[in-house]
Amino acid sequence: MALIPRNISKQEALDVLDGFVNEDLIRLEPTSVPGRVSLDGWNPATLDEEDGNVAGTVVRFWPTGIKGTENQIKPGVAPDRLDPRAAVALVLLCQTLNTAWGITELYHAGISGDGPGGRIDCHGQGRAVDFVGARGELLGDEVYFTVSDDWGNVHIPGLTKSNGDWLAGTGANTSYRLLDPAAPDPIATQFFQDVYDFVAVNYQDRTDSPENGNNPTAIGAMSRFIMHPDHPKSAPGTPNGREAHKGHMHFQIGVTGTA
């Protein structure tokens, strides 16, 4: 049976993480928050410590996720205070991107959970990811995509405005814009499709209850939990709709509020 992190218990997730450690895929470090885990930087290829390396991919915080602001990318830091299920999902995501796409750096605007006195929602409890992009090399060619530059701000005549916003009156009638013939980069199209496909099976999609991975949503359909630039929900001026996710994908394990 395939491992689906959103469907396992915290104890099962801890057992899986111990297996990853025994396989020299990751390392864990002590955490002061009960029930949470902290990843440690470890390069599974060289079997050496490496800041921020999780299963072959260095995790780095980038608050803007916009090309041209690379000076704002922080050094690699392995995420801390994670729900064990979210830690398993993140390890598998990093490993999958490294293996399939040659990704060596994953950029985010939030993964680590908060300490005591912090938020108690899915982000504060270390169960959510704000994914802004990735970089690496595949078959000798650079792979470098950000949600902002290569998806959310892409203008498709007849679908989106010049700034990437969906046209007025679109409502919930969205689709995956990068499948349009006018989309500029078919490699970016496939990359974000692959990321979404992984997320829709391993993180929450249609429901906050366990669900098998046989019926994931498609980009542009109404996922309840995966947010991105082409999500059907429009909520200008709030943090909830597609307008607030032009620069990142949000995905999570478990409920949005306190678990």
N, C-alpha and C positions, 0 to 999 in steps of 0.2 A: 504494500500500500504506500502510495506516495506521501511524503511528508508535507503537510500543509500547515504552516505555523499558526494561522489564525484558529485552527481547530484543535490544537493540543493544549493541555493544561500547563500551568507554570512549572510544575514538577517535571512533566515530560520534557519541557523545553530545557530545563536545567540538565537533565540527563543527556539530551542531544548536544548541548554545549560542552559537556564533559567529554563526549565522544569526539567533538571537533578538536578539543585540546589534545586528546590522546592521539589524534591523527596528525598533529602538528599543523593544523589549519589556522588556529587562532591561539591567543593567550588571553587569560582573564586576570584582572587585578582586583584587590580588595575594594569593597564599597562600603560606605558608612550608612547606606539606606537599606533597611531590611526588605527583602523580597526583590531587590533590583540587582543587576549585574553590570559591571563595567568592563568593557573590552580593553585590551592592551595592544600596543603596536607590535606586530609580529609579521615578518615576511615569510610566508610558507615556502617560497622557492629557495631562499638562501638559508632558512632556519636561523635567522638573526632578528634581533629586535629592530624595529623601524617605526618611528613615530607615525601614528595614524593609520598604519597598514592593517586592514581587515581583510583576510582571505585574498590577498594579492592586490587590493585596491586601497590607495591612501585616501582617507576621508578628510575633507577640508571644508571649513566654514567660509562661505562667500555671501555676504549680506545682500549684494545687488544681483549677482548672477548675470551680469551684463558684460559682454565682451568689450574690452577697452578699459575695464576697471579691475584688471587682474592684480593690480597692486593692493587691492583690498582682500585678496584671498589669504586666509590665515594659514599658518603651518599645519601640517597634518596632526590631528588629534583623534584617537579612537574614542568613540562615544561612550559616555558614562551614564550610570543610573538608569539603565534600560529595563523595561519589563522583559523577563527572559524570553517570552515568545517573540517580542519585537527584535531582540538580539539575534535569535535564530533566523528570522526573516531577513535582517540586514546582512548577516554573514552570507546567506544564500544569494542575496541580490549582488553583493560585491563579488562573490565567486563567479556567478553567472556572467556578469558584465565583463569581468577580467578574462574569462575563458572564451566567451562568444564574440566579444568585441575588442579585446586587447585593452580594455579600460584599466588605467593605472591610477586615476584620480577621480573621485566622486565628490561633487560639490553640493553643499546643502545650505539651507538657511535655518536649520533647526532639526536636531535629532536627539541630543542628550536630554535626559529628564532633569527636573529640578530637585534641589535638596529640600530639607525640612523648611517649611514656611513659604515654599514656592507654589506655583500653580498645581492644581489637582485635576486638570483636564488631561486629555490624551497626550498632549505635548509635555505637560509637567510631569506626568507619570511615565515618561519614556516609552510611549507606545506609538508615536507618530514621526513621520519624516516629511520635511519640506525639501524636495529634490529640485535642484536648480540646474544641474548639468553634469557632464563627465568629459574626460579627456584621456586619450591613449593612442595606441598605434596598432593598426591591423594590416597585415600583409604589406608592410612598408609604407603605408599611408597614414597620415594623422587622422585620428577620430576626435573631434572636438565639437560638442554641441551644448548649447544652453537652451532651456525652455523659453527664455525671453527672446533671444535673437533668432532661433531657428524654428520656433513654433508660435509662441504667443503674439509676437509682433509682425508675423508674416502677413502681408496683404494679398488677399485673393480677390480679384475683381468679381463683383457680384455677390460675394460672401461677407467680406470684412472691409472695414475702413482702412485708410492708409496707415493708421496707427495700430492696426491689428484687432481693434474691437469689432465685434459682430455688428452688422448693419441694424439700424433701428427697425423694430418690427419683427426681428428674427424670433423673439420669444424662446421657446424650448426647441425650435426646429434647427438644431445644430448638427454638424457632422465633423468628421476628422478632416480638417482643412488641408492637411498635407497630402491627402489622397487626390486632391484636385489636380488636373493637368498643369495648372499654373503654378503649382508649388515649386520652389526653386531647387530643392535638393532631395532626390529620392533616397539618398543614404540616411539623411536626417529622418525622413518619413519612416523608414524601417527601424531605425534606432528607437525612436519614441514608441513605435508600435510594440517593439520587443519589451521595452520597459513596462508599458501598460499591461501587456499580456502577462508578464511575471507578477505584477502587482495585483491584478484582478483575480489571480488564483491564490496568492499567498497572503495578501492583506484583506481587510474587509472590503466587500464590493456591494452586493445587493442588500445585505442584512448584517446585523451585529451578532447573529447566531452562527453556529457552525454550518457550513455549506460546502458541498463537494466542488471540485474545480472543473466540472464538466460544462458549466453554463455561465461563463463570465460575460460581463457586459463588453460592448465594443466602445471605442472612443466616440463620443458624441451621443451615446445612450445615457440613460439616467442611472448612473451608479450612485448609490446613496452615500458613499464614503470617499471615492477617489475623485479629487478635484483637479482641474486642469483648464487650459485656455478654451477648450471646445465643449465644456460641460453644458448641458441644457439649462442649468439653473442660472438665471440672471439676477443679480442683486447689487446694482451700482451703489457705491458709497458704503458698502458693508464689507466685512472680511469673509463672506460666505459664498459668493457666486463666482462665475467664471471671470468676471472683471478683476477680482482680487487674486486670481491665479494665472495671470498672463505670464508671470515670471517664474512660476514653480508648479510642480505637481505635489499635491498633498495626499498622503496615504497613511493608514493607521491600522493598528491591531485593537480590537475591542471597541467599546462605545466611545462617543465623542466627549462626554462628560466624565465624571469621576467613576472609576471602576473599583 
